[in-house]
Structures are given as C-alpha cells and as structure tokens.
Amino acid sequence: EDGASGLSEGERWSFKKLLGFTLVASSNDGAHALASAAGAIELLTPPAQASDKQNMDTFIASMNTEAKQLGMSQTYFLNATGLDESIGQSGAYGSADDVARLMTYILKTKPEIISATPSPILWTNDQNGEQKKVKNTNTAIGDFPGLIASKTGYTDLAGGNLVIAFDAGLAHPIIIVVLGSTEGGRFIDAKNLLNATLDWMGKNG
C-alpha cells in the first residue's frame, strides 16, 4: 500500500502488536494485512486458498455493517486504509460526529485496541523477535495533557484529520475531532479546541 511504514513482505506478527504498530505509524500495509486476515477468518477460508480481494471485500462489508449498527449514519467505507480511491473519490466518507461516536464506543468497550496510541515512540517486535521503533504520526502528543488515545489521518482529498480523547479530570474523557484541515493545521486546530473546552469547563464547572 502507499506509504512506507517499515513493514516488509513475509514478516509474521501477532494481532495485538501489529494493531499497535499500525495505529501508531498509520501503516497502510499494516491495515491491509489486518483487514485481509480478518476477512479470511470471517470467511473461514484457509490462508493458502484465500483470495486477498475476497477477504478485503468481506472485511469492508463488515466495516460498513458495524458502522450502521453503531449509528454512524454518515459513514461509508470503500477500502480498509482510508486511502483515496482516485483523484476524485475518497476511500471513506464520514462526519466528525460519527468519528466521535466510534471513539466513544472503543473507549467504553475495547480500550485495549487503542492503548498504544498515546506513545510518542513505540518499541515493538514481530514474531521473529525483530525489534522496530515506531514514531507516532501524531507529532503533537506532548501538547495534549491527559491524552488517552489519538489517531491521525491524511489524504489529498480528505486533508488533515485528527481524533483525540483526553481526560479533562475526575475520569471525564472528552473527544475532539478535526476533519478537513491541513497536515500540520490539524494539530493546531485540535489544541485550540482542547483549550476552548477546558476554558468552558472552568467557567461552567
């Protein structure tokens, strides 16, 4: 997939470690591998017989079904990475409200999925013990006090995107979503929203 994130063909990974690597590095290769494997499991297809396209189609259909079940009415996935399909078609469509809804669901039910994302640097290893150092694509992690989780996104059509969850105090998580910004501006926008949120809470708490 587009973008070099440090993965090579033939590597073997545990699901948990590849998931952490993929989220921190925004690895399109990792996302494709995870989606293809999940599709194969859903199809109950032996790996040697699995068609990557069939696996991916199955997984993408499941993503769209899950989005509907979560009430993400403005979200639709065309691929598993979010990469643009063409110069005029994005790989996914959605809204800030839907992204916040998804992050809320993850925090409430499966927080382990995103446990690696607050790390500026992630040290991890594949099944052969080869160690990898992964830099977080959220280069402004230090600007978000109480950070619980974050995920970046960027394509030519989508622009700069960022979702963060932070603890505003007394176990009060707040989610901020920025869509359609610039690659650098998404961090500034999120920081401004965080400061405005804390200011409002200070005045109304």
Secondary structure, 3 states (H helix, E strand, C coil): CCCCCCCCCCCCCCHHHHHHHHHHHCCHHHHHHHHHHHHHHHHCCCHHHCCHHHHHHHHHHHHHHHHHHCCCCCCEECCCCCCCCCCCCCCEECCHHHHHHHHHHHHHHCHHHHCCCCCCEEEEECCCCCEEEEECCCCCHHHCCCEEEEEEEEECCCEEEEEEEEECCCCCEEEEEEEEECCCHHHHHHHHHHHHHHHHHHHHC
